[in-house]
Amino acid sequence: MRFGDLTYMNPWWEGEEDYHARRWREQKIHWWPKWIKKLSLEPFSLNFVLGPRQVGKTTGIKLLIQKLLKENPPESILYINVEILPDYKGLSALIREFQAIREKEDIKTGYIFLDEATSLDGWWKGVKPLIDAGLLENNVVTVTGSSSLRVKRDIELFPGRRGKGTTLEVMPLSFGEYVEIMGLKRPELQREKTLKLFGEYLKTGGFPGTINGMPMDDLLGAYIGEFVRFGKNLEIAKETITTVVQSAPSATSFRALAEMTSGYSYKVVQDYIEFFRELYLLGIAYLKQGGRVLYRREKKFFFRDPLLAQLFSAWSGTQLREDALYEWLVQEHLYRKFGKVYYYRNSYEVDAIAGNLKVEVKAGKAHRRHPKTVTVLEKEDVPFFLLDLTP
């Protein structure tokens, strides 16, 4: 690919408005992504932005570009959707040509955005040699990707070569963030309005597109497209998700899930669940007893957004239990706040343990006694508990 062919990706070179920025501006409900402010914009920086598909990474990058254009010449900014490139050599050539143009125009600082870079095998080979040679020392390079494991593995290929760069994870909106963008002030004092918004949040999740009325099948299609791109068998994927939904909210094991399939081994089921974790589809709460984390024992698997839970339950033809959905929401929000979430089981069970919190979700469950140290949530308590976890 020739450098001039990238003009349609970089319309600001010709004084045109970017498509993603325009679409964001025209949306009924739009907000400035807070994560943009956390990116390092001082050379040299190598930033990584991780997060699931359709979560707004590209739009956020384009909004940042609009901000940069107010103080920098158009030729100082290069955006590449790496998915369209045939190999890393083409990526390296484009960056080198960008550097040559920048030097010719006597532009001091360059901003390079490599979107969905991890979709190209060996993409880092097109960047790392340039960093090692000092050719990017006056640049800020930002790389995005939708596979957490792949991006994190690639990050390790740049030891001591990140400069002032940072690593961010961009997730669908939490319920607290959703309430904020909906403009509800002091939701704890407006119970009925908060519960109504919670019902809407369960339907749309925290994805910008679905919040603005994008067909939900588009989001489902984006994930299934990832399954196909990474060579996963859709029937195995569907059966694995079926077993997760059917088992919830109980703790289970890879072997137990495998026994629920039509004959797949536990290693196959484990591989697919690990893949779903990479795509930010599923999370895992491990058993914790007496300060010990028992990684080999039964686990609780949870969906990382309520809409994803709804979509994939329907896709797999499995009935989603309300008590499971509420428990997943609590586990995910605790995970986001504390970085880890566990569960406890002995003479009584605690659905989620994180930090100094122990939480049992009783939506749809029989009443059980718990120690005073355990926070027990009724169905209508859940949204307010989630709000308390929002920074």
N, C-alpha and C positions, 0 to 999 in steps of 0.2 A: 504493500500500500504506500502511495506517495503522500508526502506531508500535506500537500494541497487538498487531498481528498478528505481531510479532517475538518474542512471548513463547516460542513453541516453539523458537526459536533461542537464547534466553537463559533457560533453565529456572531458573537461579540467582535470577532475579527473584522466583520463587515458592517458593524454598527447595528446588527439585528438583535431582537430580544430572544432570549433562550426559551424553548418550548416548555421545559419543566417549571421555570420561574413564572412564566405567564399562566400556566395551568394552576399553579399554587395560588397566584394572586386572584384568579377567577373563582376559586372554590368558595363555597358558602361558609365553611368552617375551616379556617387555616390559622396556623400558629407558627411562630419562629422557633425552630428546634433549639432547645437549650444546649444540646451537646456541641453545637457549632462553636460556642464560646470557649470550649475546653481544648480545642485543637491548637497546637503550636503553630504560629505563623512567622516564626523567626528562623532565618537560615542558620545552620543547616538543620532541618527537621525531617524525619521520616515518620509520618503518622500512619496508624492503622485504625480503620473504622470497621468493626464487626457488627453483624446483625442479620436477622432473617430477611428474606425477600419481601418486598412491598412495605417495608417498615419506614421508608422515607430517606434512606441513605443518599440516593442520587439527588433527590429534591433538596436535601440539606446542603449537599456539595454545591449545587447550582445556586442556591441562595447565598452561600458564602462567596461564590464567584461574583455575584452581583454586588456584594459589599466591597470586594477587593477592587472591582472596576472603578469605584468612585475615587480611588487614590492611586491606581496603577494603570499603565497603558494596556490595551487589549492584548497586545502581542506578548505580554508577560505571563499570560495564563494559558495553559494547555490542559484540555480535558480529553481523555481517551476512554471509550468503552472497550475494555480489553477483550471482551467476548468476541469481537469481530476479527481479531488478529489471528493469523494462521500459526505463528510461532513467536518465540521470545526474541528472535533476531529482528523481526519487524518492529517490535516494541523498542528495542535498543536503537534502531535506526531513526525512528520517529523522535525519540527524546534527543538524540544527538543533533538532528536537524533543527529541532526547537532551540537547542542551546546555541547553534550557529546563528540563527536568526536573531536571537536575543542579544548576542554579542555584537552583531552587525548594527543593531539599532541602539546599542549602548544602554541596554536595560539591565540594571544592576541585579534585581531579584526576580527569580522565576517561580511560578506556582504550578506544579504538575499534579494533576488528579488522575489516578488510575482506577477506574471504576470496575468492580467485579473482576479484579486482577486474578484472583485465584481460580477463575474459570479456565485460565490458560495454563496448561502444564508447563512448569519451569519458568513462569513469568519473571521470577526473581533473577534469572540469568541475564535478563535484559536491563536490570537496574543495578544489581550489586557490583559488577565490574566498573560501572560508571562512578559509583560512590567510592570504591577503592582507589580509583585513579584521581579522585578529587574533582571530578568534572561537575559534580552537583553541589559543591560546597556553598554556593550562593542561591540555593533553591530550597523550597519547601515542597516535599513530596508526600502526597496523601493517597493511601491505598485502601480500597474497600473490598470486602468479601462477605459471602453469605454462608460459608462453612466454617464454623468456629475452630474445629480441629485443624483443618487445612491452613487457615490463616495463622493460628497460633504456632503451628509447625514451621510455617514460612518465616514468622517473626524471629524464630530461633536461628535462622540463617544470617541474621544481621547483628551478631554480637558486637557491641561497641561501635556500631555504625548507624545508630538512630539519631545521634545529635541531641537536639532538644525535643525530639518527637515524643508523642504520647500514643497510648492505645485506648480506644473507647469501644464500648459495646452499646449499640442502639437497639432498644427493644420496643415493642408496641407499648402504647401508653398504659401506665398503671391506672387504677380507678381514681386515685387522687389527681393525677395529671389530667384525666378525662374530665373530671368535675371542674377543674381549673379552666380548661379551654372552652368548656360550655358556659363559663361565666357565672357559676353559682358561688356566691360569697357566703362564708360561714355555714357550710352544709350541715354541720352538727346541730344547728339551730333550725334547720328546715327539713325535718324528717321526711315528709311526704315527697317533696321535690327530689331529695337525695335518693330515696327508694325508687322513684320513677327513672331517674338517670341511671341508677344501677341496672334496672331492667333493660334499658337501651344499651348499656355497656356490654351486657351479656350477649346481646344480639350482634353488635358491630365489632366487639373487641376493641383493641387499641390501635388499629391500623388506619392511617390517614385516609386511604381510599375508601374503605367500607364505611367509615364515619361520614364520608361525603357522598355516600350512595353508590359507590362502585359495586357492580355485581359481585356477589360473594364467590361465584364460580371462578372469577378471575384470580382471586387469591388462592383458591384450591388448585387451579391450573398451574399457578406459579410453583407451588410445592411439588406437584406431581411431575412437572417439568424437571425439577431438580432430581427427583427419584430416577427419572429416565437418563438424565445427563450423567449421573454418577453410576449408571449401569445396574440399577436395582430392579429386581423383578416385582412388578406391580401386584401380582397375586400374593407373593410372600409379604410384601409391605402391607397389603390389605388385611391379611390374616393376622399378622403381628399386631397391628393396631386394634383389630377386633378383640384379641386376647387381653390387651391392656385395658380397653374400655369395659369388657365383661368382668374383669377381675376387680376393678375399682369399686369402692375405695380401699379394699383390703390390700394388705401387703402380700407380695407373691415373689416367686423366683423365676429365673430364666427357664429352669427345667419345667416348672409347673405351667408356664406359658406355652412352652413347646408341646407339652402333652395335650394342650387344647387345640393345636393346629392339626392339619391333615397329614402329619408325619415329618415335619421339619425338626432338625436337631436343635438342642438348646443353644449350640454355638451359632447356628444360623439366626435364631431369634435374637440372641445377644448382639450379633453383628448389626442387625437391622435397628435395634433399639439404640445402639451407640451411634448409628448413622442419623437417626431421628434427633438425637441429642446434638449432634453437630449442626443440624439445620435449625436449632432452637425450637424444635417442635415439642420435645419431651424433656423433662427434668427428672431427677431421682432423689428421693429422700431415703437415706440409709438408717438402719436401726442403731440407736445409741442407748447404751445401758451403762450406768455407773461410770460415766466419763469415757467409755470405750466405744468406738465406732465399729460395728460388726459388718464389714463390707460384703462378706460372703453370705450373710443371712438374707431373709426375705426383704424386699425393697418395696417402696411405694413409688410408683411412676405417676407423674402428673403432667398435664398439658400446660404450656407456658402462656397461653392466652385463651380466654373463654370462647372466642370465635373459632380458633383452631380446634378446640375440643368439640364444638358443635359440627363443624365442617367434616372433620375426619370420622366422627361417630356416624354421621350420615353416609359418608363415602364408603365406610366399611359395613354399612347396613346394621349397625349396632345401636341399641337403645342407650342413651346417655342418662345416667342416674343423676338427679339433682344434688343429692348429698355428695356425690363424687365431684361434681363441678364446683360446689362451694368449697370443698376441702382443697381442691387444686388451686383455687384462687388464693386461699390463705397461704398455702405452701409456696406458691410463686412469689407473692408479695414479700413474704419473709425471706425468701432466697435473695430477692433483689436488694433488700435492706442489709442483710447480714452476710451474703455471699455463700452461705451454707444453710441447709435445712435438713433436719433429721426427724425421726419419730421414735416413740417409746412404746414398749409392750411388755407387760408383766401381769399382775393381777388386774390391772386396768390399762387402757391404751391412751396415748396422747398422739394426736394426728400430726402435730408439727412442733418441733423444738428448734429454736434459733435464738442466739444471744442469750438473754435471761428470760425469754418467753417460752411458755409451754401452753399450747393451744389445742383444744378439742372442739371440733365442729359438730354440732348436734342436729343440723338440718336433716330432717327425715330419719333420724336414728332414735332408737329407744333411749330412755333416760338412764344414765349410769352415774354412780358416785365417783367423784374425783377429789384429790387433795386440794386444799385452798390455793396452792401454788399454781394450779392449772386454770387458765382462762377458758371458760366454757361458753361457746358462741351459739346462740339460737340463730335461726335463719336470718332474721331481720337485723341481727347484730353485726353480721359479716361486713356489709359495706362500710359501716362506721369504724370497724376495726381496721379495715384496709386503708381508710383515710388517715388513721392515726400513724400508719407506717410511712406515709408520704413525707419526705423531708420538707 
